[in-house]
Amino acid sequence: MQQNDLEKFILDNRDAFDDARPSLKLWAAIEKDLNEEEAPSHAMRNRRPWYQVAATVLILLTAGGFGGAFLTQQTQQPTAQTLIEDVAPEFAEMEQYYNQRIKENYARLTTHTQDPEIDADLQQLDNAMAELREDLTNAPSGREEMIVQQLIESYRLKLQILERILERIENIDNSITTPDNNSNETSI
């Protein structure tokens, strides 16, 4: 018999196939087998929530432990100020001195001129110092002292820039108010 013959046979005798019904004994046996299979899984379902709760608690405790350890490690990382105090205890005093001198010179400068380029240059120095402080917290061991020295040098540089600008402005102002006796020209 070929496949086409089989199909033809099934189509011709379809009514005979549709008439056949399983006996009630067969259905009873199937139901009994199904009930027996459900019983063990029903017992497992009663245990599953206990295992699920235990697994969930275990996962939460583990995640909490790792999270707590991570947060503890993050809070124990020293700040830039703490590192500076450890590397150069005199830094706070130097910083206060430089900030005071810078403030005084900037106040003197603003009485002479309000140049946005000077303000922009000073802001760039402030940004560089902020970056140095940030670099200090991420610096490898042994490089902290070099970064603190660069920070001190930045304060010196800022003060020197202000002093040079003030010196030039005050020299120009003095040469304008007291002209040279030998010449009518003013030099800058």
C-alpha angles and dihedrals in degrees: 000000000000126000093260090053090051092051091048091050092051092048093047094049099037094120091058091053093048093051095060113100126180117249122255090247090059092051091048091052091049092050091048091052091048092051091050091052092049095052097069093043090048089056090049091051090058091054097042097077090053091052091043092052091048092049092047092050091048092050092047093049091049093048090047091051093050091044092050092049091050093049092047090052091049094050092047093056105108121244123237091255092052091049091048091051090050095048099037114015090182092057095093091056092046091047091052091049093049094045091051093049092045091050092050094047092046090052089051090048093052090056088061103035145353101213114172091202091061090048090050092050092049090048090053089055090049090051091049090051090050089052090050090053090050092047089052092064091052098038120124116247113283096026095082094087092052091051092048089051089051089050091052089047089053090056090049091049093050091050092047092051092052092046093050093049091048092047092053093045092048091047090052091048091048094048091051094050095043109037120201112264093221098050141030092216125097120218126210 
